[in-house]
Amino acid sequence: MEKVAQGRKGLPQRGHAGAGRRAVVRVVFFGTPDFAVPSLRALVGEGFDVVAVVTQPDAPQGRSRSTLIPPPVKVAAEGEDLTVFQPEKPTDGAFLLRLRDLKPDIGVVVAYGHILKPELLELPRRGMVNVHPSLLPSLRGAAPVEWAIIRGHEATGVTIMQLDAGMDSGPILHQIPHHLPPDVTAGELSAHLAEVGAQALIETLAMMEQADPPPQPVPQNEERATFAPKLTRAIARIDWTKDARAISYLIRGLDPRPGAWTELDGVEIKLFNPKVNEPPFPGGAGGAPGEVLSADASLVIATGPFQDTAGGRVEILEVQPAGKARMTTDDWLRGARLKPGQRFT
């Protein structure tokens, strides 16, 4: 059975001047992490009637797993005094009945964490729309923000699409592109795209409501589809035979979580804030992939070659040793006693 937190009915509508002229649109919102919070707040702020918020159950944390941490969306929803549902599975019969009784006009899904079945997709009168942080059909899947950086994309963006039974395969209603700054991390990009996504969502719903004729969804080009699979521990391990640019992409694409990792003398360490040293190098690159080239004022590590060079190098400005907090490389080097010639693997 789902957990339900009841909110007050008859919430005052807030937002721009047009909100008062809008026919009341009843929205059911599905979302879980921080990325979804700006979209929820935008809906409330623009005067939509958010009749329910559906999110994942509270997550057990701590060594004993006895501490329950609510999802960010639940915290935000309760701050707005909205009704919250937390079904173990969104296919639960009692949950579906409760949702049907609310008679939603439209569903909004933002990083909820479950693929929704047809019986749920068809429940709102006007179906469901999704906020996805990529320019579909590029980067369908669980980790589009991270993979945009890992793969060295120069641009990404946000797509608003109609949800269907596939994985991020529904027709497109609206897109906003975004150029990737050269040193952006996944955390920074996610926070920015969350705000862009909220903007795109409100623009889309306004067009659906006010445009005559309303926007026609555009089917995705399946031949151009690429995928952003779930991140694994194996993906997060640094391969020092790759060139410095690719290693930098990986480190930034996994910052802050899960963090790109490597080993030094058999002990795991995560690396952050990379700086690519471009060839040519004075005296040649030197060093086998993973070898420490400098460990005094800075940490410089040899990498695999660029296209036409004998090797590369990357400087690391922050680290997180196993069991410790993230720190500057300067602070770590003062106690690590690292010497040139040692090797990360």
C-alpha positions in Angstrom: 0.0 0.0 0.0 1.2 3.4 -0.8 2.1 6.0 1.8 0.0 9.2 1.6 0.7 12.6 3.1 -2.5 14.7 2.9 -2.3 18.4 2.0 -4.9 21.1 2.3 -7.4 21.6 -0.4 -8.1 25.0 -2.0 -4.5 26.2 -2.2 -4.3 29.9 -3.3 -3.0 30.2 -6.9 0.2 32.2 -7.4 2.1 33.3 -10.5 2.0 35.6 -13.4 -1.0 37.8 -14.2 -2.3 35.3 -16.8 -2.7 32.6 -14.1 -6.0 34.2 -12.9 -7.5 33.9 -16.5 -6.5 30.3 -16.9 -9.0 27.5 -16.7 -8.0 25.4 -13.7 -5.7 22.6 -15.0 -5.5 19.6 -12.6 -2.0 18.2 -12.6 -0.6 15.0 -11.1 3.2 15.3 -10.7 5.6 12.4 -10.7 9.2 13.1 -9.6 11.8 12.2 -7.0 15.3 13.9 -7.0 16.5 17.5 -6.8 16.3 17.8 -10.6 12.5 17.6 -10.4 12.0 20.2 -7.7 12.1 23.3 -10.0 9.4 21.9 -12.3 7.1 21.2 -9.3 7.7 24.7 -7.9 7.1 26.2 -11.4 3.7 24.5 -11.7 2.6 25.7 -8.3 3.9 29.2 -8.9 2.2 29.5 -12.3 -1.2 28.6 -10.8 -1.7 25.0 -11.9 -3.8 22.9 -9.5 -1.3 20.2 -8.5 -3.8 17.6 -7.1 -1.1 15.1 -6.1 2.6 14.5 -6.1 3.9 11.0 -6.6 7.4 10.2 -5.5 9.6 7.3 -4.4 9.4 5.9 -0.8 11.7 7.4 1.8 15.1 5.8 1.4 16.8 4.0 4.4 20.3 5.3 5.1 23.0 4.9 7.7 24.8 1.7 8.8 21.7 0.3 10.4 19.5 1.4 7.6 17.1 2.7 10.2 17.1 6.3 9.2 14.6 7.2 6.5 15.4 10.1 4.2 12.5 11.6 2.2 13.0 12.4 -1.5 13.7 16.1 -2.3 10.4 16.2 -4.2 8.5 15.1 -1.1 10.1 17.8 1.0 9.3 20.4 -1.6 5.7 19.1 -2.0 5.0 19.2 1.8 6.5 22.7 1.9 3.7 23.7 -0.6 1.1 21.7 1.4 0.4 19.3 -1.5 -0.9 15.7 -1.2 2.0 13.2 -1.6 1.7 9.5 -2.7 4.7 7.2 -2.2 3.7 3.8 -3.7 6.3 1.0 -3.7 5.2 0.4 -7.3 3.1 2.7 -9.4 1.1 -0.3 -10.6 -0.5 -0.7 -7.1 -4.3 -1.1 -7.5 -5.2 1.0 -4.6 -2.9 3.8 -5.7 -4.4 3.8 -9.2 -7.9 4.1 -7.8 -6.9 7.0 -5.6 -5.3 8.8 -8.6 -8.3 8.1 -10.8 -10.6 9.7 -8.2 -8.6 12.9 -8.5 -9.6 13.3 -12.2 -6.3 14.8 -13.3 -6.3 16.7 -16.6 -2.6 16.0 -17.3 0.4 14.2 -15.8 3.9 15.7 -15.5 6.8 13.3 -15.1 10.3 14.5 -14.1 12.9 11.9 -13.1 10.4 9.8 -11.2 12.4 6.6 -11.4 9.9 4.1 -12.8 8.8 3.4 -16.4 5.0 4.0 -16.3 2.6 1.4 -17.6 -0.2 2.2 -20.2 -2.9 2.1 -17.6 -1.2 4.9 -15.7 -0.2 6.9 -18.9 -3.8 6.9 -20.0 -5.3 7.9 -16.7 -5.0 11.7 -17.1 -7.5 13.1 -19.6 -4.7 14.7 -21.7 -2.1 12.1 -21.1 1.4 12.7 -19.7 4.4 14.9 -20.6 7.9 14.3 -19.5 10.9 16.7 -18.9 14.1 15.0 -20.2 17.5 16.6 -19.9 18.8 16.0 -23.4 17.9 16.8 -27.0 16.0 13.7 -27.9 16.4 11.3 -29.6 20.0 11.8 -28.4 20.8 10.3 -25.0 17.7 8.3 -24.1 18.0 6.6 -20.7 18.9 7.0 -17.1 22.0 9.3 -17.2 21.7 11.8 -20.0 23.4 14.6 -18.1 26.5 12.6 -17.2 26.9 11.0 -20.6 26.6 14.3 -22.4 29.8 15.3 -20.6 31.5 11.9 -20.7 31.1 11.7 -24.5 32.4 15.2 -25.0 29.2 16.7 -26.5 29.4 20.4 -27.2 25.7 20.9 -26.7 22.8 19.3 -24.9 19.4 20.7 -23.7 16.0 19.8 -22.5 13.1 18.1 -24.3 9.4 18.1 -23.3 7.8 15.0 -24.8 4.5 13.1 -24.6 5.1 9.9 -22.7 4.5 6.6 -24.3 5.2 3.0 -23.2 8.8 3.1 -24.4 12.0 4.5 -22.9 12.2 8.2 -23.7 10.7 7.5 -27.1 7.6 9.6 -27.2 6.9 12.4 -29.6 8.5 15.8 -29.0 6.5 18.9 -28.0 9.3 21.4 -27.2 13.1 21.6 -27.0 15.5 24.2 -25.6 19.2 23.7 -26.5 22.1 24.5 -24.2 25.8 24.9 -25.0 28.1 23.0 -22.6 30.8 25.2 -21.0 34.3 23.6 -21.3 34.8 22.7 -17.6 31.2 22.0 -16.5 30.5 19.2 -14.1 27.5 16.9 -14.1 26.2 18.5 -10.9 26.5 22.0 -12.3 24.8 21.0 -15.6 22.0 19.1 -13.9 21.2 22.1 -11.7 21.1 24.4 -14.8 19.0 22.0 -16.9 16.5 21.5 -14.0 15.8 25.2 -14.2 15.7 25.2 -18.1 13.4 22.2 -17.9 11.0 24.0 -15.6 10.9 26.9 -18.0 10.3 24.5 -21.0 7.5 22.7 -19.1 5.6 25.9 -18.4 6.0 27.1 -22.0 4.8 23.8 -23.3 1.7 23.6 -21.1 0.9 27.2 -22.0 1.1 26.4 -25.7 -1.1 23.3 -25.2 -3.6 25.4 -23.4 -3.7 28.6 -25.3 -2.3 28.0 -28.8 -4.8 27.6 -31.7 -4.1 25.2 -33.1 -2.2 23.5 -30.2 1.4 22.3 -30.9 1.6 19.1 -32.8 4.0 16.5 -31.3 6.8 15.5 -33.6 7.8 11.8 -33.7 11.4 11.1 -32.8 13.8 9.9 -35.5 14.6 6.4 -34.4 17.7 6.2 -36.6 19.3 9.0 -34.7 18.6 7.6 -31.2 21.5 7.2 -28.8 21.5 6.0 -25.3 22.7 7.0 -21.8 22.8 3.8 -19.8 22.8 3.6 -16.0 26.2 4.4 -14.5 28.1 1.5 -13.0 31.2 1.1 -10.9 33.0 -0.3 -13.9 32.1 2.7 -16.0 33.4 5.0 -13.3 36.9 3.5 -13.1 39.5 5.6 -14.9 41.3 3.9 -17.8 44.6 5.7 -17.9 45.4 4.4 -21.4 42.8 6.9 -22.7 43.9 10.4 -23.6 43.8 13.2 -21.1 40.7 14.8 -22.7 38.7 11.6 -22.4 39.8 11.2 -18.8 38.8 14.8 -18.0 35.4 14.2 -19.6 34.8 11.1 -17.4 35.9 12.8 -14.2 33.7 15.9 -14.8 30.8 13.7 -16.0 30.8 11.8 -12.7 31.2 14.9 -10.4 29.9 14.9 -7.7 28.4 11.4 -7.9 29.3 8.7 -8.2 32.9 10.0 -8.7 35.5 8.7 -11.1 37.9 6.4 -9.3 41.2 4.8 -9.6 43.7 2.9 -7.3 47.0 3.8 -5.9 49.0 1.0 -4.3 45.7 -1.0 -4.1 43.7 1.7 -2.3 40.8 3.4 -4.0 40.7 7.1 -4.5 38.3 9.4 -6.4 39.6 12.2 -8.6 37.9 15.6 -9.3 38.5 18.9 -11.0 40.9 17.8 -13.8 42.9 20.1 -15.9 44.1 18.8 -19.3 47.7 19.6 -20.3 47.7 19.9 -24.0 50.7 18.8 -26.1 53.4 19.6 -27.1 55.1 19.1 -23.7 58.6 20.4 -22.8 61.0 17.4 -23.0 58.2 15.1 -24.2 55.2 13.7 -22.3 57.1 11.0 -20.5 55.7 8.3 -18.3 53.5 5.3 -18.7 49.7 5.7 -18.5 48.8 6.3 -14.8 52.3 7.2 -13.8 52.8 10.2 -11.4 54.8 12.9 -13.2 54.7 15.5 -10.5 53.6 15.4 -6.9 54.9 18.5 -5.3 53.1 21.7 -6.0 50.5 19.8 -8.1 49.5 16.3 -9.1 50.2 15.5 -12.7 49.5 12.1 -14.1 50.5 10.5 -17.4 47.7 9.4 -19.7 47.4 7.6 -23.0 48.3 9.5 -26.2 46.5 12.2 -28.1 46.1 11.4 -31.8 49.6 12.3 -32.9 51.7 12.4 -29.7 53.7 9.9 -27.7 51.5 10.5 -24.6 49.4 12.9 -22.6 49.0 14.3 -19.1 46.3 15.5 -16.8 46.5 17.6 -13.6 44.2 16.8 -10.7 43.1 19.6 -8.4 40.8 17.7 -6.0 40.7 14.2 -4.6 38.7 12.1 -2.2 40.6 9.2 -0.5 38.6 6.2 0.6 36.7 6.9 3.8 37.5 10.7 3.8 36.0 13.9 2.6 36.8 15.5 -0.7 39.8 17.8 -0.4 42.2 19.9 -2.5 45.1 18.0 -4.0 47.5 20.3 -2.1 46.0 19.2 1.3 46.2 15.5 0.3 49.8 15.7 -1.0 51.0 17.1 2.3 50.2 13.8 4.0 50.3 11.3 1.1 54.1 11.3 0.5 53.5 10.6 -3.1 56.5 10.5 -5.4 57.0 10.7 -9.1 57.1 7.3 -10.7 54.3 5.8 -8.6 51.4 4.7 -10.6 47.6 4.9 -10.5 45.9 1.8 -11.9 
